[in-house]
Amino acid sequence: MARPTARVLALLEILQSGGTRTVAELADRLGVDERTVRRYVAHLVDLDVPVRTVRGRYGGYRLAPGFRLPPLMFTEDEAVAVLLGLVAARRVAPAVTPAEATENAAAKLRRVLPEALGRRLDALLDAADFTADLTGQPVAAATAAQPAASVLLLLAEAAGERRPVAIDYTDRNGRHSERVVHPYGLVAHSGRWYLAAADPIDGEVRSFRLDRIAAPAVRHGTFEVPADFNAPAHLVAGLARAPWRHAVSVRVHAPADEVRRRLPTGIAVVEECDDPGWVRVRLRAERLDWVPALLAGLGRPFVVEQPAALRDEVRSLAGRLNDYAGRIPDVKS
């Protein structure tokens, strides 16, 4: 049988609010004629939804007493994906995402999930933050291993309850370690999830990639999170200082605020330099092949200070663009 249309589901939503609804009222709220309302009702009946017809002057349609939609049969991964997608869209792109529609959709979905999963998702939404850069620099983030929903949910619950967590962690150099951390919060940035957590031994707050965490387990005890701690800001600052293979320094002829707006969040440090009208951009990268396009996107004159290999990459990009611009399209009739 075909899936119910959006208006059929809207009809069901109205009927679930209770009471008897006249055909005229339903037609008005759905923006259809009365004949279409009757067809939608017949569709719901075909789907085994117990819609009752009430005869008489004040008659119409109502649901059988006690009827509720069954919980949606989402797996943990599916429920996490849908809810986080809605929340991320609202927080990161508020100008293009209808706030009311997004919030209503998340609330409706949350109401029909199984209670236990709903509580875990609430904890995740409370613990999760999103930087403005969910795509970030063009590394292989999109194809990187993503954390399982069970890991996200466990760490979120631990962060909400202020409970320590034991983890097995593999760092970027392949070194394995076992440690107990105090989870402060979760941050989605540049296509990956990170855990901001304090080391109870030295008190340092570090960022851990979730796809490198294995066998997380909640431990006894509690801890406190500093009142002014900001997980996204901590993560972005830490990534800017990360010891990648190449230390890049470029002078750009543009105001600092303009350069910051044009660069992805957290990818570089922009600072004033001695030359009037110029600023210095510093960043670290494992590979240089994506940096020339980033600099070209600024639309401003720039001078590569280091490394020398970046100049070769810039020349290579310029050569390719010049070659592409000179090609004559092969137009076929």
N, C-alpha and C positions, 0 to 999 in steps of 0.2 A: 504493500500500500504506500502511496506517496506520502512524503513528509508533510506535516501541517505547515501552512504558510504563516508568515509573520502576523497577519491579521487574525488568523484563527487562534494563534497563541495569545494575541492581545485580548481576544474575546474570552479565552479561558482565564486570563489574569483578572478581567473585570468580574467574571462570575465567582472567582475564588474570594473576592472581597466580601461576599455574603449578600444575602437578600435576593429578592426577585427583581429581575430587570426586564422592562418592557421591550418589545421589539423596536419601537420607535427610539427609545433611549439608546439601545445598543447600536442602532443604525447611525444615530447622531455621533456617538463617541468613536465609532470605527470609521466614519466617513464613507459609508456605503448605503445602498438602499435596503429595504426590509427583506426583500427576496433573497439578497445575498447573505443577510444575517441568518436566515433560515437554512441556507445552504451550509454556512459555517457550522451551525449547530449540528446538522446532520453529519458533518465531517467529524466533529468531536464524538458523537455517538458511535460512529464507525470505529473510532479509536478506543472504544470502551470507557469513555468518560461519561459518568452518569448524570447527564443533563436532564432535568425534569421540566416538563411543560406544565405551567400553571394556567388553568382556564379562568375565564371570567373577566369582568371589567378591569380589574387591576392585575391581570395575568401577564405572563411572559415566560422567562426561563430562569431557572436556578439550579444549583448543583445539589446532588443528594447530600443529606447531612453526613458529616464526618469524612467527606472525600478530601484527600490531599494528594498532590502529585508525589509519586515515590521519589526517593533520593536519586539524584543523577548518578549513573554508574561510571563516574570518572575514576581512573587510577590516580595515585598520588601525583605522578608526573604530569598527567593531563590537567588536573585541577591547578597545580602550581603554575603550569605554562599559561593557562587561560587567565587566572587572576593576576599574576605578575604582569602579563602583557597589558591588561587593562590599566593597572596602576602605573606602570612605567610610561605608557602613552600619555596619561594624564599629568604626571609629574614632570616629564621631560619635554613634552610638546603641548603645553596648555593652550597655546594660541591656536592650534589646529585641531585640538581634540575637544569635543563638546563635554564640558564638565558634568552637567546634570545627567546626560545619557550614559557617560562612562561610569559614574558613581552608581546610578540605578542598576546598570547591568551587573556590576560587581556585587551589589547588595542582593539582587535576585538570585544570582548564581550561588552566593554564599548561603542563602536561606534554604536551598534545596539540596545542599551537600550533606552527607552523613555528619552527625554531630561531632564525632571524634576528629574527623578530618577537618571540619570547619574550625575547631579550636586550634588545631596546629597551624592552619593557614592564617588565622588571626594573629598568632604569634609571629609568623613569618612576615606578615605585612607590617607589624609593629617594629620588627628588627631591621627591615630592609630599607636601604637608601639607594638612590640612583644619582650618579653624576650626570652632568649635561651631555657627556660624551659616551654614548652607548655603542658607537661604532669605532671611534678612535683611529689610530694610525693603521695603515694597511698592512698589518702583520697577519699571521694565520689564525687570528682569534676566532673567526667564524667556523673554522674547521677543528678547533681545539676541542679536546674532550671536555664535556660539560658535566658538572656535578649531578649526582642523582638527587631526585627530590627528597629522598629519605635523609641525605646529608644536610641539605638546606633546612629541612624542617627540624631536625635534631638540633642543629646549631642555633636556629632561631629560638626554639624553646629554651635552650640553655641560656641564651643571651637575655631573654625576657625574665627568666627566673633567677638570673645571676648565679648560675651554677658552673663550676669548672668543667672542662672537657679534656679528656686525653685524646691525642691524635697521633697518627703516624704521618710524617711529612717528608716529602721529597722536594728539595730545593731545585733551583734552575740549573745547578751543576750536577744534579743526579745524586746528591748526598741524602741519605735517609737519616731520620732522627725520630725519637719518640719523646713527646713532651706533654705537659699539662698546661693549658692556657685558660685565661679568663676571657670569654667571648664578649666583646663590647657591642658589636653590630656587624651587619652584612652590607656590602656595597657592590652594586653592579656597575662596572666601568669597562669601556672599550671591548665589549663582547664577552667579558668574563666576570665571574663572581669572586669576591675577596672577603675574607674574614679579618676584621680588625680585632686584635686580641692582645691582652697584656700577659707578659711572662711573670708569674708570681715570684720567681727567684730574683730577678734584677729590676722588676717593675717597668721594663721597656715595653712600649706598645708597638707591635709589629703587624704587618699585613701578610696574610697567607692566601695563596690561590686555592680555591676550593677544589679544583680538579686535581690538585696535588695532595689533598688530604685523604687519608684512608683510615678505616676502622675508628671513627669517632665514638667516644663513649662518655656519658655524663658521669661525673664524680661527685662525691659528697662535699658539702661546704657551700659557702656563699662568698660574694665579693661585692664591692661597690664600684660604680663607674663615676669618674669625675664629672661634675655637673656641666662643665663647659666643653666636654669632649665632642668633637664633630668627626664622625667616621669618614664621610666623603673627603673632607678637607685633609685629614690625616693621610688617606690613601693617595690622593693626588700629589701632595707634597713629597711623600715617600717615593713614588714612581719617578718624579722628576729628578730625584737624587740617586736613583738606582745605578749601580756600576755596570752599565752596558759596555760593549766592546769599544764603541766610538764615542768620544766626547766632541760634540759639534759646537762650534762658535761661529756665528754669522752676524755681521752688522747690516742693519736694514734702515733705509732712509724713509722713516715714517714715524708718526707719533706712537708712543708705547701703547696707549689704549686701543688704537686701531689694530696694531699687530696682535694684541691679546684677543681681540674679538675674532680675528680671522684664523687663529690657531685653535685646534681642538683642545678642549679643557684638559689641563694637567700634562700636556705633552712637552712643554718647554717653560723655561724661565725667561722673562723679558725684563731687561734692566736698562737704565739710562747709561750712556757712555759719554766720553769727553767731547766727541764731535757734535756740534749743534745740529739738531734735526735728525740725528741717527740714534738708534737703540741697538743693543746687543741681545741676540737670541741664543740661549744655551739649551742644548738638549743632549740626551744620550740615546744611542741606538745600537741594536745588535747588527743591523744591516743599513747600508746607506742608499740603496736603490730607490727607496720611496721618498727620501728627503728632498731631492730637486723639485719634484712635483709640488710638494708642500710649500717650498719657498716660492716657486712660480705662482702659486695660488694667492700669494700676498699681493701681487700686482704692484710691487714696489721695487726700486733698485736695491740690490744687496751685494755684499762682499763676503766671500767665504774666508774666514780667518783660519779655521782648522776643522777637520784634517785636510791635508792636501788631496787625498783621494776623493773628497767630495767635489772638488773642482772638475775632476775627470767625469764624475757622474753627471754634473750639470752640463758639461759640454756634450756628453752622450745624449742626454735628453734633448738639448737644443738641436743637435744634428738630426735626431729622429723626427722632431716636430717640423724642421725645415724640409726634410724629405717628404713627409706626409703632405705638407702644404703645397709642394710642387707637383704632386701627382695629379694627372688628369683623369677624371672619372670615366669609366667605360660604360657609356649610356647605351642601352639596347632598346630598340623600338619594340 
